Amino acid sequence: MRGTDNRRRERPRIAVTAQIVHGPMKETHAVVVRNMHEGGAKVRLTSTRGVMLSGPVILKLTTEERHCTVVWQAGDEVGLRFSQQS
C-alpha cells in the first residue's frame, strides 16, 4: 500500500468490474475499480499474478473507455491518471 496520502479530496469507494488493455498486443486483464474521480482511478487486478503495468493503458468500463497512464503500482493495486483524450 502507498505511504503518504496526497489526495486533495476524498474519493468514494466503489467496486465496478472493468478491463485494462495494454501493450502492443493489446493484452487485457480483469480489474475491479476501487475508486474513481475526474482525474483518475485506483484499480485492483483480479485474474493475473505478477503483472507489472506501466505507461499508457485503456480502462474499459461497461459504458466507456478511458485512456490512462499508470502512475503507480503496489502489488495488485494500480493507480491510473486519465489522459486528456478520454
C-alpha positions in Angstrom: 0.0 0.0 0.0 1.2 3.5 -0.6 2.6 5.6 2.2 1.5 9.3 2.4 -1.9 10.1 1.1 -1.6 13.3 -1.0 -5.2 13.4 -2.2 -6.8 16.8 -2.4 -10.3 15.4 -1.9 -12.0 12.3 -0.7 -12.6 9.5 -3.3 -15.7 7.5 -2.9 -15.1 3.7 -2.7 -16.8 1.6 -5.4 -16.5 -1.9 -6.8 -17.0 -1.9 -10.6 -15.6 -4.6 -12.9 -13.6 -3.5 -15.9 -10.7 -4.4 -18.1 -7.2 -2.9 -18.6 -5.9 -3.1 -22.1 -2.1 -2.5 -22.6 0.9 -3.2 -24.7 1.4 -3.7 -28.4 -0.5 -6.9 -28.4 -3.5 -5.3 -26.7 -3.3 -7.7 -23.7 -6.4 -7.5 -21.4 -6.6 -8.0 -17.6 -9.7 -8.1 -15.5 -9.8 -5.4 -12.8 -12.1 -4.1 -10.1 -12.3 -0.3 -10.0 -11.9 0.6 -6.3 -12.3 4.4 -6.6 -12.6 6.9 -9.4 -12.7 10.6 -9.8 -12.3 13.1 -12.6 -8.5 12.8 -12.7 -8.0 9.1 -12.4 -8.8 5.8 -10.7 -7.4 3.1 -8.4 -7.9 -0.5 -9.7 -7.1 -3.9 -8.4 -6.0 -6.7 -10.8 -8.3 -9.7 -10.2 -7.2 -12.5 -12.5 -3.4 -12.2 -13.0 -0.5 -12.5 -10.7 2.8 -10.8 -11.3 1.6 -8.4 -14.0 3.6 -5.2 -14.0 1.8 -2.4 -15.8 3.5 0.9 -17.0 2.9 3.6 -19.5 -0.3 4.1 -21.4 -3.3 1.8 -20.9 -7.0 1.8 -21.7 -9.5 1.3 -18.9 -12.6 -0.4 -20.4 -15.7 0.2 -18.4 -19.2 -1.1 -19.3 -20.2 2.3 -20.8 -16.9 3.9 -21.8 -13.2 3.6 -22.5 -10.7 5.9 -20.7 -7.2 6.4 -21.9 -4.9 6.4 -18.9 -1.3 6.4 -17.7 -0.1 4.1 -15.0 1.3 6.4 -12.2 2.0 3.7 -9.5 1.6 0.0 -8.8 1.8 -1.8 -5.5 1.2 -5.5 -5.9 -2.2 -6.0 -7.4 -3.3 -2.3 -6.9 -2.7 0.2 -9.7 -3.1 4.0 -9.8 -4.2 5.5 -13.1 -4.3 9.1 -14.3 -6.8 9.8 -17.0 -5.5 11.4 -20.3 -6.9 14.5 -21.8 -8.1 12.5 -24.9 -10.6 10.4 -22.8 
